[in-house]
Amino acid sequence: MIIGIVVALPEEVSTLTRVKPAQGDCVAISENILLCFAGAGPINAERASQNLINQGATHLISWGCAAALSPDLKPGHLVLASGIKSDHQHFNSDSDWLKHLHNLLSPNLSLSSANIAASKDLVATSQAKQQIFQQTGAVALDMESGAIAELAQTNGLAFVAIRAIADPASMNLPNAIAHSLNDNGQVVLTRLLTYLISHPWEIPSLIKLGLHFNAAQKTLKTVALQLNAFVNF
């Protein structure tokens, strides 16, 4: 068994390893675990997944943060996707993996096993999150899991998504985020600072988002400590 983990952002990579791969690169973080730093979005996720498969991955994990759609989920809450809802398609997670992971982690973390929705674009407003929640019933949302799950199904590979909540359903992302992102979904610091000079009132909401993201990172680091036990199931 070789596990391939697709990770979108550098801050999410850091929850798994101190190595800082370039975008598109795959690195071994243990004897049978490969990590690929994809960059954000479904196109990058699909490329990274294919790269992992080409290097021998037999199982795929979508790893990182997610936006809450359910108002019950708070920052740091862990979602183990029972399935991914993407463009009127539904991709199931591997049931054995999911059950084992839930049993392994449930004593230590606040977690849910439920559907995650896939989005091709950044969903920035609370209103948009509420609409997706009503339409899909999914409790959280990210931009990569749909593409990873689809490629896993196409290749007959086991799949699971492990996602920690960053922004809650009630939160509107600061406009500074959208203005600062590059094509790979990463915040460009010079763009962010330039925007904040003329929009300083967004600084408090950015600080709050940072605290939420730190809670998600803390959860992912806790899960990372259990990865070897999960993989050796």
Residue pairs with C-beta under 8 A, 6 or more apart in sequence:
1 32
1 58
1 59
1 231
2 32
2 33
2 34
2 55
2 56
2 57
2 58
2 59
3 32
3 33
3 34
3 57
3 58
3 59
3 60
3 61
3 231
4 26
4 34
4 35
4 36
4 49
4 52
4 53
4 55
4 57
4 59
4 60
4 61
5 16
5 29
5 33
5 34
5 35
5 36
5 52
5 60
5 61
5 63
6 36
6 38
6 45
6 48
6 49
6 52
6 60
6 61
6 62
6 63
6 144
6 148
7 13
7 16
7 35
7 36
7 37
7 38
7 63
7 64
8 38
8 39
8 40
8 41
8 44
8 45
8 64
8 142
8 143
8 144
8 185
9 40
9 64
9 65
9 185
9 186
10 20
10 37
10 186
11 213
11 217
12 63
12 64
12 65
12 217
12 220
13 19
13 20
13 21
13 35
13 37
14 217
15 63
15 217
15 220
15 221
15 224
16 29
16 35
16 63
16 220
16 224
16 227
17 27
17 29
17 35
19 27
19 29
21 27
21 35
21 36
21 37
22 37
23 37
23 38
23 39
23 44
23 184
24 36
24 37
24 38
24 39
24 47
24 48
24 51
25 36
25 37
26 34
26 35
26 36
26 48
26 51
26 52
26 55
27 34
27 35
27 36
28 34
28 35
29 35
30 227
30 228
30 231
32 231
33 227
33 228
33 231
34 52
34 55
34 56
34 57
36 48
36 49
36 51
36 52
37 48
38 44
38 45
38 47
38 48
38 49
38 144
39 48
39 184
39 185
39 186
40 143
40 144
40 181
40 184
40 185
40 186
41 120
41 143
41 144
41 184
41 185
42 118
42 120
42 143
42 144
42 146
42 147
43 147
44 144
44 184
44 185
45 62
45 143
45 144
45 145
45 147
45 148
46 147
46 148
46 150
46 151
49 60
49 147
49 148
49 151
49 152
50 151
52 60
53 60
53 151
53 155
53 157
57 157
58 157
58 158
59 94
59 97
59 157
59 158
59 159
60 148
60 151
60 152
60 157
60 158
60 159
61 159
61 160
61 161
61 162
62 81
62 142
62 144
62 145
62 148
62 149
62 159
62 160
62 161
62 162
62 163
63 161
63 162
63 163
63 220
64 142
64 144
64 163
64 164
64 220
65 142
65 163
65 164
65 165
65 166
65 213
65 216
65 217
65 220
66 79
66 116
66 140
66 141
66 142
66 163
66 164
66 165
66 166
67 123
67 129
67 140
67 141
67 142
67 165
67 166
67 167
67 169
68 74
68 77
68 129
68 139
68 140
68 165
68 167
68 168
68 169
69 117
69 129
69 130
69 132
69 133
69 136
69 138
69 139
69 140
69 141
69 169
70 114
70 133
70 139
70 140
70 169
71 168
71 169
71 170
72 139
73 79
73 112
73 139
73 140
73 165
73 168
73 169
74 110
74 165
74 168
75 165
75 166
75 167
75 168
75 211
75 212
75 213
75 215
75 216
76 110
76 164
76 165
76 212
76 215
76 216
76 218
76 219
77 110
77 111
77 112
77 164
77 165
77 219
78 105
78 109
78 110
78 111
78 112
78 162
78 163
78 164
78 165
78 219
78 223
79 111
79 112
79 113
79 114
79 116
79 139
79 140
79 161
79 163
79 164
79 165
80 93
80 98
80 101
80 102
80 105
80 111
80 112
80 113
80 160
80 161
80 162
81 93
81 113
81 114
81 115
81 116
81 145
81 160
81 161
81 162
81 163
82 92
82 93
82 98
82 113
82 114
82 115
83 90
83 91
83 92
83 93
83 115
83 116
83 149
84 90
84 91
84 93
84 115
84 116
84 117
84 118
84 145
84 146
84 149
84 161
85 115
85 116
85 117
85 118
85 136
85 138
85 146
86 117
86 118
86 145
86 146
86 147
86 149
86 150
87 118
87 146
89 146
89 150
90 115
91 146
91 149
91 150
91 152
91 153
91 159
93 149
93 159
93 160
93 161
94 158
94 159
94 160
96 233
97 158
97 160
97 230
97 233
98 113
98 160
100 230
100 233
101 160
101 162
101 230
102 111
102 113
104 226
104 229
104 230
105 111
105 223
105 226
108 222
109 219
109 222
109 223
112 139
114 138
114 139
114 140
115 136
115 137
115 138
115 139
116 138
116 139
116 140
116 141
116 142
116 145
116 161
116 163
117 132
117 136
117 138
117 140
117 141
118 141
118 142
118 143
118 144
118 145
118 146
118 147
118 149
119 132
119 141
119 142
119 143
119 146
120 143
121 143
122 143
122 173
122 177
122 178
122 181
122 185
123 129
123 132
123 141
124 172
124 173
124 175
124 177
124 178
125 172
125 173
126 169
126 170
126 171
126 172
129 141
129 169
130 169
132 138
132 141
133 139
133 169
140 163
140 165
142 161
142 163
143 185
145 161
145 163
148 159
148 161
149 159
149 161
151 157
152 158
152 159
153 159
162 220
162 223
164 215
164 216
164 217
164 219
164 220
164 223
165 212
165 215
165 216
166 209
166 212
166 213
166 215
166 216
167 173
167 209
167 212
168 212
171 208
171 209
171 212
172 205
173 209
174 202
174 205
174 206
174 209
175 195
175 199
175 202
176 192
176 195
176 196
176 199
176 202
176 206
177 187
177 206
177 209
179 191
179 192
179 195
180 187
180 188
180 189
180 191
180 192
180 195
181 187
181 188
182 188
182 191
195 202
196 202
196 203
196 206
